[in-house]
């Protein structure tokens, strides 16, 4: 999707209309809204939450070379993967952090 998102790429409009929008509008946004109503996600624009989650969950793949260059960590190391996914779980789903619940 990063390749298809370059400016003026005609394939992006087709993908958005035929693939992304139907999935987003029929499945993902309703799930995000339901989680917001249950107090499990922040009260914010659901589309922004969707893209925030994409960013968080794709960074080990999309920035693997940068991560290795800067830190020496291998994004494909199971220990690194496990720690990273644990951080996402703790940040998004543990103890009410970032959730829509009021403390």
N, C-alpha and C positions, 0 to 999 in steps of 0.2 A: 504494500500500500504506500510505503514511503516513496517508491519509484513512481507510482502512478499519480502521486500528489504534486508533482512538479507543475509549475504554472503553465497554463495553456495546453495541458495534455488532454486531448479529446477523449481518451479512454476513461478518465476520471469521471466525467459526466455520465457516461454509460454505466460504469460501476456503481456510482452513487444512486442512480435511478433504478437499476435492475437488480442490484445485489444488496448494497448497504442499507438504503432507505427502507426496503421491506423488512429486513431483519431487525433494524433499529426500531422502527415504528410498531411492528407487530409483536416483537418479542422482548427486546432488551429494555427499551424505555418503560414499558409497563412493569417489568421486573424491578427496575430501579425505583420507579414511583411507589411500588408496593413496599419495597424495603425502606423507603423514606417514610411512608405512612406508619410503618411498624417501628420507626425510630432507629433503624439499623444503619442508615446512611444519612449524611448531612442534608439539611433542608437547603438545597441549592439547585441550580438548573440541571436537570437530569442528563442533558447532553454533555455538559461539562464534566459531570461525574463519570459518564461513559468514557470520555477521552482521557480523563485522569487515570482511570483504571487501566486503559490500554497502555498508557505511558509507563505506569508502574510495573505492569506485568510483562512488558516487552523489552525492558531496558537491558536485561542480561544478554539478550540476543542482539539487539540493535546496536549496543555500545560495547560489545564484548572485547573488541580490540583496544578501545580506549581504556576500559577497566584494567586490562592486562598491562598496558603500557604505563599507566599511572601508578597502579598498585601492585602489580605482579600477581594479582588474583586471576585464576582461570574461571570464567563464567560457566564452563562445562564441568567443573569439579563438583561432584555431588554434595560435598560439604558446603561449598559456596552457595549452590542452588538452595539447599535446605535452609541455610541461614537467611538468605534473601527472602524466600517465601515466608519464613517465620516472621521476618520484619513486616512484610505486607500484612500478614494476619494480625499481628500485634497492633499495627498502626490503624488498620481499617476496621477490625472486627472485635478487638478485645477491650474490655473495661469501659466501654462507652466512648472511647477516644474517636474523634472525628465523626461520631454518630450524631444523629439529630436530637438525641436526648439531652435534656437540660440537667445539669448536675445539681 
